[in-house]
Amino acid sequence: MESPEITEVSSHLGSTVRLEASDGRVFVGAFMCMDKEKNVILSGAEEFNSADTDGLEERRYVGLVMLPGAHLVSFSVENYA
């Protein structure tokens, strides 16, 4: 039997999520998995960097991303699958 926490995380598989890293970068992509250490894998991800001196946010497609749990600051669901 799964714990309520695992059931909650599992319900978001395939959903579009937004992850914030400790260095200020933000990743948006399809949630594929999370392990015990809270390492997260996204597919079809885009990376957003904080605004530069011109006030513009840099955006780039990065594809498959693994964000280590030690650097995960926030996790939010954008669109449910």
Residue pairs with C-beta under 8 A, 6 or more apart in sequence:
2 10
9 34
12 31
12 77
12 80
12 81
13 31
13 32
13 33
13 81
14 30
14 31
14 81
15 30
15 31
15 77
15 78
15 79
15 80
15 81
16 28
16 29
16 30
16 31
16 77
16 78
16 79
16 81
17 28
17 29
17 30
17 31
17 42
17 75
17 76
17 77
17 78
18 26
18 27
18 28
18 74
18 75
18 76
18 77
18 78
19 26
19 27
19 28
19 40
19 42
19 67
19 72
19 74
19 75
20 26
20 72
20 73
20 74
21 27
21 67
21 71
21 72
21 73
22 70
22 71
22 72
22 73
23 71
24 49
24 50
25 47
25 48
25 49
25 50
26 47
26 48
27 42
27 45
27 46
27 47
27 48
27 62
27 65
27 67
28 42
28 45
28 46
28 48
28 78
29 42
29 43
29 44
29 45
29 46
29 65
30 42
30 43
30 44
30 45
30 81
31 40
31 41
31 42
31 77
32 41
32 42
32 43
33 40
33 41
34 40
34 41
34 69
35 69
37 68
37 69
37 70
38 69
38 72
39 66
39 67
39 68
39 69
40 66
40 67
40 69
40 72
40 75
41 64
41 65
41 66
42 64
42 65
42 67
43 63
43 64
43 65
44 63
45 61
45 62
45 63
45 64
45 65
46 59
46 60
46 61
46 62
47 59
47 60
47 61
47 62
47 65
48 57
48 58
48 59
49 57
49 58
49 59
50 57
51 57
52 58
